[in-house]
């Protein structure tokens, strides 16, 4: 659409009211018509230009932007500053004749020869800055205005070029245009490439595919990997029954494999795939085949989070469908239709190690960091199995709940598969995704698992319930039983301070106890009452288009601002991609948002917020002001019954409301925002991530906030613990991490997302120990808390390296912060700065991370740790009781070893191990005595002085520990110098001589307060 824009060419005179509300300025004087593209026309955001003196001269800088990839049509971000670096407001228009942008501005004292700085940004491109010198019109001496022209030839980042070029290469090999469907799987995002996170690679893939691959279509899968993993790509095309794949390893443009990916491939073809893809063979081909047979998008994304598609992941999905069908959350409706609020919330309890657990985390948003999942430890002695999942539907107001235990009958479907196909697992490679000894990265040498998984998806598409058993479903679970199963690190108290539920460790999935409760049967819901939507993908996309256009209209009406496409200061947050409309997935709405506003995840401008399937489909549009602090926001949710949007409105009748730090520090405004604007109960989730985004966090930190579904101080220790583990204990060979959480709160979600561990792979378990057993146990770090126990396990040698990790909160200056939300916002901003190695003014004391001196452990000791220790000692106490040995001695003990609490066991060498305190080990090299305790400590769940635990400690809004009290600095205490590096050296005896020097296990480096010291 073309419009006429009046532009001053002689003597700038202000509008009669002398002000600009942020919309297009109607300047007076002799106008000259100038054709511009209305879609690209926008003024400076959120600010008043103020009164303009008649003596001021209008300055106009023409800016042309050329991109390295000529087909990139990106509206660039342009910043104008004076030579002192102060921002200058301007009116930006696109001149079709000029084929560039014109920046029009007033600046006091400007004259011919005055200089300004102009910088240009665009997603996937390196930011450029040039100096502009304004001068008089060269031929028109009567023109009082000043002019300058600049041309920016934008260069793509290395990561963006890789994304474009690898997609181009895949297209040449596979011919996307002739395919029925196209899929891309990549590890890009969190993994580091060229020194940065690799989100630009994703941007390159999307732009090069030119709409064939999009966020909304669900054909871009981000395979969750830690920062140290390589950036890999798999592109697949489907043509009828053909399934062809091109695989690129570690950023290479030369494919490692091009050929069939079908589960129907021959054994010889499968050997070729495994030879060329290695440990990625099953991960990639399982996802490709699941996509090809029509697996739903949320299951595909859950499998990508888990690491692959397998029978365990599928069973987890089927169990969630069964749960929601027969035992859905109990809800009420707010003042407008389509806005359910939960009376109840779920908790899940499992024995970790079965892949289904990761499906619960992802699809039901039952992450340990929010208190939703207790993956527990091995409770098989109670009759529970890894295939079981217990769910508690808990009403925190009534203090009662329903407990449901579901089981996936793995033997039944394997029997059916054999009957239908004649295939059975190889005797040497039985298929069981319980992950007892392997992580999700082990190599399947037999094609049987791939064929079985693909067949199973087809079966569950027909009838998701056919292999699910309801073990029990009982009403009337009491608060005592709730905390017995889930644990409580501190006493649950009544309002008068008396103890209602004493602190206790989590019992986990204690099936014998649950069955002994003798509760009445729970009545299942009637599934015939479930609504089923029938929107087409284009209709779902239109919802996103309508939401974006409605936001544009509201901003224009209330603020006079015409939202600009591709604006890096405009943030869209949405529950799309997780929630469902009458059972239908909502991913396509994100393509609608992108079409109107150019917002997407790889640009940091569209953030899908982790949600449960039954929550409202909402959109929050937030515009960051020119001052970087004002955050003008619109909140709306979609009513599927009325087919329209409900828009949050303040008590003053405003639909655009500031949610920035100033608003958060005003109790009256906070109440208005919570009760009237964001009345669906998600204000804290939305504003916390929006304000964290305001400070430009790194991509991996931002993704972790999204996985956690809000930003908070409590999630932050996970970033720094992960960073220390990946730095000091790097993996080699077939090693993998195992983490036993002792204090469970928000930080666990960061550990899971970034470290590559999870309950479903058996590499994350939660013990939930008592506060009194966690605080101040590490003499080298007073005031710290033991967060968990890390094992670097080597399945080849069946030995591991184990440490206890201790964290101490930083401290902040809270001066001038009047509300809890303002305090939290300042702390989050501080953590973002620390993670970027930037100074933060409010920091008064650094955070600290330490590890105990590493101990080598045997397989028997490892299994004891995974069982949570013994009745009289938890896993951390058990580790502290073990002696110091070197790995060489443990490997030399033939036949392994096994331990007894308080005693010893003989093996074929005559060696034995004492498990009591001060125990020792006999072996070929004599024996070594170890101290009874070593570096053990406690930490509080992140609350400052004066905090008391409430009965809602495990409530619906998350685990305790979101607010870390005073603090923010980052001091990392390294264990034994380089930690895990010692496991890669040949002379273990020498290394352990060094490990005995406790001073080496104390302080590493500071982060925050003393400036960036980390390289």
N, C-alpha and C positions, 0 to 999 in steps of 0.2 A: 504494500500500500504506500502511495506517495503522498506527502503532505508538503505544505509550504511553511517554512520556518522563517520568521522575521528576525533579521540579524542586523545589528547596528553597524553602519559603515562610516558614520561621521558623528563625532562627539557623543560618547556614551552618556545617556541620561537614565537615571533609575526610574522604575515604575512608580506610580503615584503613591502607593502605600509604602514604598521604600524597603520592601522586604521580599524574600523568596522562600517559599515553604518547601523547596526541594524539587519542585516540578520544573517544567520548561519555562524559562524566563521570558516574559513578554516585555522586551525593552522598547522604549519609545524613541522616536526620531524618524528619519527618512528610511523606511525599510526597503530592502532589495530582496526580491524573491530568490531563494536558494533551495533547490530540490534536495531533500534528504530522505533516507530510509527511516520510516517511523519506528521500525522494529529495533533499530540500533540507536535511536536518539534518547539521550538521557542527560540529566544534569548531575552535578555533584550531589551526593547522598546525605540526607539527614541533617544538613546544616543550613542556617540562614546566611545568605551572603551579606545581609545587613544593608544599611544605607550606602549608596554610591554617590560620591561627590561628583558634581558636574565637571570638575577639573581632572578627574581620573581619565586615563586613556585606556581604550579597549585594546587588549593585546590578543592576537590570534596566532596560534602555532599549528601548522598543518603537519600531521603525522601519517606517513605511509608505512604500512607493515607488510612485509613479504615473508612468507614462511618457506623453510627448507623443503617441505613437502607442499607443492603448489596446490594440491587438492584439499588442504586443510582450510576450512572456513571457520575460523575462530575469532570471535569478537575479543580483542585483547584488553587486558587491564592496563590502564595508563595512569601513572602518577606524576603529578607536577609539583616541583619543590623549588624554593629559592636556593641560593648558593649555600645558605646556612643549614639546609636540610629541613626547613619548615614546609609543611604541606600547604598548597594553595588550592582553593576551590576553583572549579571551572565548569563551563558548560561544554559537553562533548556531543558533537553531531557527526554523522557520516555524510560526506559529500559524494554523491554518486559520480559526478563529473570529475572531481578531483581524485576519486578512488582512494580516499583516505579519510582520516578523522580530523576534525578541527576542534581545537581546544580554545575556548574564548574565556578570558578572565580579566578582572581588574586587579591592579597591583599598585599601591601607593608609591609614588616617586619613580615609576618606570619611565624610561627614556630610551632613545635610540642607543643601542649598544648594551642594554641591560641583558644579563644572562640568567637563564633558568635551567634546571635539571629536569629532564623528562625520562622516565623509565617505563619499559613495556614488559609485561608478563603475559604468558599464555601457557596453558597446560601442555607439558611435554617439551617445552622450550626453555632455553637458558635466558634468564632475565637480562635485559640490556638497558644501559643508561647512556644518554647523550646530553650534551650541553647545547642549548638553543640560545642564539643571540637575536633579539628582536630589533628590527629597524623599520624606518619609514618605507612606505610604498615606493618602489624605485621609479615609477613613471607618473604617479598621481600625487603631486605636491599638496593638493587640497585635502587629501585623506589624512585625518589626525591619528589613525590607528597604527599599531606596530605589528609587524609580521615576522614569522620565521617558519622555515620548512625543514622537516627531518624525515629521513628514511631509515627504517629499521629492517635489516635483513636477519631475521631470527634463525638461530641455529638450534636444531633439536638436541636434546640431551642424549647421551649415549644409551640410556635405558629406553627412551622413547624410540630411538632409531632401531634398537634391537626388536622391540615389539612390532614395529611396522615391517621390518625386513624379514623377520621369521614368519610373520603372517603372509607376507607376499610370497615367500619361498614355498610355504605350505599350499597356498593357492595354486602356484605353478605345478606342484606335484599332484594335487588332489582335485583341482578344478571345482572350486566351490559353486560356481554358477550352474553347473549341471547336476549338482547333488540334490537329493530330496531334503536332507538336513545336514547341518554342519555343527560340530562341537569343538570347543577348545578347552583343554585342561592345562593349567599352569600352576607352578609353585610361586609365581611372582607375587609381590606384595610385601610381606614381612621379610623374606630373605634379602640379604644385602648384596648389591651388585654395584660395582664401581664406587664403593664407599657409601652408598645410600640405600634406603629401602627402595623397592623396585616397582612402586605403583605406576611410574611412567611407562613401564613395559605394558601394563594392562591398558593404559590409555592408547598406546600404539596399536595394540591388537584391535581394540574397538574401532579406532579411526580407519585403520587399513582395511578392515572387513566391510566397512561402508554399510552398516546396518544388517549384515548377515549374522553377525555375532553381537548380542546385546545383553545388558543386565536383565531386562524383562523377559527375554525368551528362555532364560535359564540354560543357555548353551555356552556359558562361560563359567567354568568351575575353578575356584581357587583352592588348590590342595594345600591344607594347612601344614606348614613346615616352619621350623625355628629359623632365626636370622642367619645361622651359619650354613644352611643347606644351599645347594646350587639352584639356579633358576632354570627349570626345565619346561618343555612344552610338548603337548600331544594334541594334534589336530586330527579329527576323524570326520569322515563323510559317510553318509548312508545313501545307497542307491538300491532301492528294492531290498533284496536280501543280502546285498553286498555291504561289507563294513571294512573300509580301508583306513589306515592310520599312518600318519607321519610323526615320528618322535624325534625331538631335538634335546640334546643333553647339555646342561651347564652353559647356556647362552650361545651355543654353537649354531651357525646357520647351515651346517652340513648335517643332514638327518642321520641319526644312528640307526634308524629303521624306517622303512616304508613297505607296507604290505598289509595283509589281513589282520584284523583285530577280532574277528568273529569267534565266538565260543565254539563254533562248529569247525574250526581249523583242525588240521591233522596233528598228531603227536609230534611229527617232525617239524611242522610249522611252529608249534608251541615251543619246542626246544630252541628254534631260531629266535623267537621273541624273547625268551628268558635269557638267551646268550647276549642279545644286543641291548636289552633293557635292564638286565640284572634285577636288583631288588624292586625296581619300579614296574616290572612286568605285570604282576597280578594287580597292583594298585591301579594302574592305568587301564588295562584291558577290562577289569571288572567294572569300572566307572563307564567306560565306553559302551559295553554291552548293556548295562543297566539303562543308560540313556537311550540306546537303540530300541529296547523293548518297551519304552514308554514309562519308565519309573517317574513318579511325580517329582517336581522340582525340589520340594523340601526334603525328600528322601535323598536325592542326589547331593544336595548341599550338606546334609548331615553326614553322608558317606565321605564327602570330600573333607569335612572336618575330622572325621575318624581316620582317614587315610586311604580308604578303599571301600568298595561295596562287597559285603560278604553276608553269609546267612545270619550272622549275629546282628549286623546293622539292620537287615531286613526284618528280623524278629523284633527288634526294638521298635521299629516303625509300626509293625502289626500290633504290638502290645499297646502302643500309644493310641492307635485307632480303636482298639477294643476298650481301653480305659475311657476314652472320651465318649464312646457310644453308650456304654452301660453305666458308667460312674462319673458323669461330667461334673465340672465345678458348679456349685450352686451360686446363682447370680441374682441380682436385682436390677431394675432399670432405673436410671436417673430421670431427671426432668424432661429430657428429650429422648426420642426413640433411638434405638440402635446404639445405646451407650451403656453396656452392662458393667456393673461393678461386682466384684467377687465377694461373696460371703465367705468362701473357703479358698484355700490354696493347697497345692500338692507338696508332699515330700516323698522322695523315693529312697529306698534302702536296698542295696544289692551287695553281693560278694563281687568285688571288682575283678576284672579279667575277662568278662564277656563283652563282645563288641556292642551288644544291645544298649549298654549303659550310655554310650556316647550319643545314641539317638535320643535318649531321654534328655540329656543335657541340651542338645541342639533344638529339638522340635518342641519340647515342653518348657524350655528355658529353665530347666532344673539344674542349674550350675551349683557346685559346692560353695562358691563365693557368695552366693545370695542365700545360702542356707537351704537350697532346694534339694540337694542330693547329698546323701551320706553313702559314699561308695563303700565305707566300712572296711572290713578286712575278712579274712577267711573264717567263716562261722559254719563250715560244713559239718562240724561235729554235732550241730543242733538239728541236722536233717535238711538244711538249706542247700541249694545247688547254685552254680553260677548262672544257670538258665532261668532262675527265678528272679522276679522283681516285685518288691513290696511297695505299695503306694499308700500313703496316708493322706486322706482328704480331710484337712483339719480346719475347724472353725475356731479361730483364736478368740472370738468374743464369748462363745459358749464353752470353750475349753473342752471340746469333745470332737471325735472324728470317726471316719470310716477307714478301715484298713482292708486293702485288697491285695492279694498275692496272685500274680499271673505267672504262667510258665510256658515256655516255647518248647514244644516236643520235637527236639532235633532228630531223635531216632525215627520218628514217624515219617517225617518228610524224606529222610535219607532212604527209608525203606520204599516209599512210594516212587522215589526217583529211580531206584534200582529196578523196581517192577516195570516202570514205564520205558526205561532206556536200556536196561541191562548193565548199567555202569555202577561201579562201586569204587570206593577209594583204594588207592594202592596200599598194600600192607606196610610199606615203608613210609608213606606220607598220608596218614589218616587225617581227615579234614575236621578240625575242631577249632573254632576261633575263640577259644577261651584264653589264649595268649599266656599260658603258664610260663613258658620259657622263651617266648619270642615276642618281639614287638610287632607292630603293624608292618614293619619293613622286611620281614623274612620272605625268602623266595619260595614260591610254589613251583616245584619241579614237575608236578603232575598237573595236567589240565583239568582234572576232575573238579576241583573247587570252582573254577570259572564256569564250567558247564552246569554244575549244581546250582550256583548262585543265579545264573541267568534263567534256568528252569523255574527256580523257586519264585522269582519275581513274577513270572507269568501266572503261577498258581495263586499268589497272593493278590494279583490284580483281579482274579476271578472271585476270590473269597478270602479276605484278609484274616478271617477268624479261624480258618480250618485247622491250624496247628497250635492254637492258643488254648491253654487250659486255665480255668479259674480254680486255683487251689483253695482259696477261701475268700469270702467277702463279708466282713462283720461290722456292725454298727456299735457305737458306744465306747470307743477307745477313750480311756481317761488320760488326764494330763500326766499322771504318774507313769503310765505306760508309754506315753509319747516321749517323755524325757528319758525313760529307761532305754528305749531303742535308739534315740538320736543323741542322747547325752546333753550335758550342760556344763560348760567350763567353770561356772560359778553358781552360787545359790540363786534360786528363783524366789523372790520375796513378795510379800503382800504389801499393800500401801503403808501399813504401819511399821514396816521394817522387819517383821517376823518372817522366818524362812518357811516357804510353802513347799518347795521342791529342793532338796539338797543337791549340791554339785555332784556330778557323776560322769564317769567316762561312758562313751557310747557303747551299747551292747551290739549294735549292728543288726543284721538280719538273723535274729535268734528265733528260728521257726518253732522250736520246742516251747519257748515262752509264749509266743503269739497264740499257738494252738491251745495252750493251757488257760487262756483268759476266759474261755467259755462265753463269748459275746454272742448276741443274737445276729441272725443273718441280715445282711444289707439288701434292701430291695433295689434291683437294677432299674434304670430308666427305660422308657419305652422308645426304642430306636426309630419307630415309625413316625415319631414327632420331629425328627431331624429334618431341617429344610435342605433342599438341594438346589444350588444355583445353576443357571444355564447361560451365563454371559459368555460371549465369544471373546477371544483374545483382543480383538479390536475394541469391543465394548469395555473391557477392563482397562485397556490403554486410555480410552476416552475419559475414564474417571480421573486419571492422572492429568490429562490435558485440561479438564474442567477445573480441577483443583488449582493448577498453576495459573490459569486465566482468572479465576476468582481472586487469587492472591494479588495478581497484577492490578485488578480493578480496585480492590480495597486499598492497596498502597497508593494508587493514583488518587482515589477519592479522599482519603484521610490525610495523606502526607504530600500529595502532589508529586509523587515519585513514580516514574515509569520504569519498572524493573527491567533491567538490561539482561539480554541473553549472555550466557557464559560469564556472568559476574562472579568473580572469586570472593566477593564480600557477601554474597547471598548464599545462605545455608538452607537446605531442605532436609528435615528429619521426618522419617515416616516409619510406620509399623509394617508397611508393605514388604512382601517377601517372607513374612512370618505369619501374619494373621490371615484368616480366611473369611470370605464373604459367602455365607450359606454353604460352607464346605469347599468353596473354590479358592485356589491360590491367587495371590494378588500381585505377583511380580511384575506383570505387564503395566501396572500403573506407573512404575518407575520409568518405562520408556516414554510414557506420556509426559511426565515431568521433564525428561531430557529434551523432548521435541520442542517444548515451549521455552524452557529456561536454560537448557544446556547443562543441567546439573547431573553429575554422576559421581560415584564413589571414588574412582581413580583421580578425579579432580578435587577431592576433598569437599565437594559441595552438595552431595546427596548421601545422607547417612541412614542406612536401614537399621532401625533400633531393634535389638533382640527382643522378641515378644512371644507370647503364647498364642496358639491358633484362634482362641475365642475372644481375644481383645478387639477393640474397635480399630478400624482402618483410619488412621489419622495422618495428617500432614501439618508440620510446623514450618513456616517460612520466616527466616530471621535475617535481617539486613544489618551487617556490621557497619557502624557509622564511621565517618571520616576520622573521628578521634580514636577509633579502635576500641571504644568502651561502650558506647550506646549500642544496644542490641534490640532493634525494633522487630517485633515478632507478631505473627498471626497464627492462631491455632484453629484447625478445623478437623472435623471427623465426618466420615461418610455414613449416611443412614441408608442401608440397603433396602429398607421397606419403602421409604419415601423417595428414594433415588435423588437425594439432594444432600447438601453439606450443612452441618451445624457449625457455626463460627463462634468461638468464645468472645464474649463482650464484657468489658470492665463495668464497674458500677457507674462510671461516668459515660458509658455508652461507646467507648473506644474499642475497635477491633484490632488496631495496631498498638501494641503495648511494649514498652521497654522492659527487657528481662535481664539487662546487664547488671554489673556490680552495684551501681547506685540504687537500682530498684531493689536488689536483694538485701540491701542494708536498711531498708525502710519497712518496719513491721506492718504498717497499714497497707502499703502497696503489695507486700508479700501475701497478705491475707486475701486481698482482692484478686490477685493473679491465681491463687490456689483455688478459691471458691467459685469464681465467676468465669475466668478466662480458660484455665486448664482444669475444668471441673471433673474431668474423667480420671483424676488421681495420678497423672503422670507428669506433673509440673517439675518435680525435682529431677526426674530422669532426663527430661528435655532440656531444661535450662542448664543443668550441670554439664552436659556434653556440649551444648552450644557455647557456654562460657569457656570451657576447656578448648574448644575449636577456635575461639576468638584469639587464643594465644599461639596458634599454629603449632600444635604438637606434632611430633614425628608420626608417620603413617602407622607404624606398629603400635604405638601408644594409643592412637585414635581407634584402631580396630579393636584393641582390647577393651577400651571404654564401651564400644558398641556391643561386644560380646557380653560384657557385664551388664549392659543395658542402662548404665549411668556412669558418670564420673564421680569419684569420691576419693578422699584421702586414703581410705582403707585399701583400695585396689593397688596403690602405688608401691608398697614393698615388693610386690611380685615382679615389677619391672627390674628393680635393682638386684633382687635375689637371682632372677634369671640371668641378668647380665654377668653377675659374678660367677654363676655356675658355668655358663658357656665360655667364659674367659679362663677360669682357673681349673676347670675340669672338662676339657674338650674331649669329645668322643673319638675313638679310633677303632678300626676293624668293625666287629659286630657288636660293640658295646652299646648299651642304651641306659638312659636314666630311669631310675625308680625313685619316686618321692612319696614318703609317708607323711601326710600333714598331721601336725599335732595341734596347732591352733588354726581353726578353720574360719575364715572370714573372707572378705572381698578379694584379698590378694591372691587367693587360690585360683581365681578365674584368670588372672594374669599369668600365673605359673603354667596353667594348663594350656592357655592359648599360645604362649610364646616359647615354652620349653619343649613342646612336642610330646607332652605326656597327657594321659587321660585315664579315667576309670575303665573305659572300654578296651584299652590296650593292656590293662593290668599294670600300667606304669605309674598310676596315681592312686593312692588309697588314703582314706581319712580315718584318723584315730580319735579325734576330738578329746584331748587330754584336759585335765583340770588346770585352771590358771595357776594354782599353787604349785603344780609340778612343772611349770613352764617359765615363770618369772625368776630372774636373777640367779640362774644356775650356772651361768658362764662367768667365771671370775675375771676374765679378760674384758668383759663388756657389761659392767654394772648398769642396771636399769633396762637391760635388753630382755627379749623373750625368745625362747626356742620356738622357731616357726615350724620346723619339720626335720626329717631325717632324709638325706639324699644318699642313694647308692648308685655308683657307676658300675653296672654289672656287665661282666664279660661271659657270655654263654659258652664261648669256646673253651675257656679254662675253668669255668664254673667257680670263679672267684670274683669278688667285688671290692670296691673302695668305698667306704662309708664315712659320712661326716654329719654332724648336727649343725644346722644353720641358725644363727641368732641374728635378730634385727632389733635395732634401737631407733625409735622415732626421732625425727628432727624437731626443732622447736621454731615457732614463728612469733613475731611480734603481732599482737592482735589489736593494737591501738586503733581506735576509731571504728572497729567492727562491732556492730550492735546486734546482729542476728546470727543465728546458727548458720543460715545459708550463706551469709556474707563471709563468715569465718571459713567455711568449707570452700567457697570459691577462691579465697585468697590462698588457702593451702594447696588446692589443686593447681592454681597458677604457679605456685612455688615449685611443686613437683614437676610440672611441665618444663619449667626453666632448668631445673636440675638435670632432668633427663636429656636436655639439649646442651648441657655443660655451660649454662648461662648463670650469671649472678642474679640473686633475687633479694630485693631490699629488705623484705621482712624476715629473712632468715637470721636466726640468732644462735642456732647450734646445729651441727651437721647430723644427718642420719648416718647410721653405721650398720654394716653387714659383716658378720664374721662367720668363719667355719671352725669347727674343732679340728685338731690334727687328724688327718685321715687314718682310718684303720682298715686293714685288709680283712675280709670275712670269707668264710666258706659257704658252700651251698646250704648246708644245714642251718647255719647262722642266719643266712639270708631268708630262708623260709620261716625261721622263728620271728624275724623282724616283720615279715609280711603277715604273720598271724597276730601281730600287735604285741609281741613279747609273751610273757607268762602271767599267770594270775597275780603273782606278787610283784611283778615289775613290768612296766610298759616297755615299748620298743626302744625308746631313747635310753632309759635306764639300763636295758639289756645291752645295748651297744656300748654304753659307758663302762660296763663291767668286763667287756672283752679285752684281752691283752693286745699289745702291739706286736704284729708279726710282719714279715715281708711276704710278698706274693709268691716268690720262688719257693719258699718253704711250704706254703699251702698247696701249690701245684704238685710238689713232690710227694704229697701224701696219696698213695694209690688207693683207689676204692672210695675216695671222698672221706667225709667224716660226718658224724651225727652227734648231736649234743643232748644233754639232759640237764634240766634245771637243777642247779645245786650239786651236780655230780659230774661224771665223765663217762665217755664211751671209748672203747678200744677199737682201732681199725687194724688192718693187716700189717701195719708197721709196728704196732704196739703203741702208737701214739694215742694220746687222749686229750680232751679239751674240758676244762672246768668252766661252767657257766656262771658261777657265783662271782661275787665281787673279789677283785684282786686275783682272778683266776689266771691260770697259765696253761700253755700248750706244750706238750712233749712232741718231738718229731725228730727227723734225722739231724737237725742242727741244734739239738738241745731244747731248752725252753726259755721263754721270755715272760717276765712278769709285767703286767700292765696295771695302771692305777684303777681304782674302783670307779672313779668318775673323771670325765674329761670334757671341759668346755661346754657343760650343759647350762642352759639358761631359760628364763621365762620371759614372756612379754605380755602386756595387756592388749586386749583386742582393739587397741588404737584409740582409747578414750583418754581424755586429759584428766587432770585432778578433779575430784568431786563427782566423777561419774558413778552412777549406781546401775547395776543390772536390773532390767525390768522383765516382767513375765513375757513380754513380746520379743525377747532376745532372738528367738528363732521365727519371728513373725514373717508375714508375707513380703515385707519390704526389704528383706535381706538379712544376712548374718550380722552379728554384732561386730563392731570393729571398723566401721566406716570412717569414724572421725579419730585421727591419730593423736588428738590432743595437741600440745604445743609441738611445733617442729618442722624442720625441712632441711637438712643438709645431708650430704651423702658421704659418709666415711665408710670405706670398704675395708674390712679386715680379712686379709688373705690367709688361708691355711697353708702352711708349708711352702711358702713362696709361690709356686705355680700350681699347687693343688694337683689336679688330675694329670698334669703333664708327666708326673713321675711314673705313671703306669706305662709310659711308652719307652722308658729307658731300660737298658738291659741289666744294670747292676742294682737290683732291688735292695741288696744288703746295704750298699752305700747310701742309697736314697733314704732308707729307714733310719740310718744313723743320723741323717739330717733331720728327719721328722721328729726325732726324740727331743730336739731343741725346741722347747715350747715357745721361745721368743719369736721363732719364725712363723708362728700361727697367730700372731696378734694383729698388728696394724698394717694395713696396705696403703691406701691413699684416701685423701679427702675429696669430697665433691660438694661444692657449694661453700660460700664463705671465703675461701682462699682462691677462688677463681678456678677455671677449668684446667685440671691437671691430667685428665684422662686423654689419651691419644687414640 
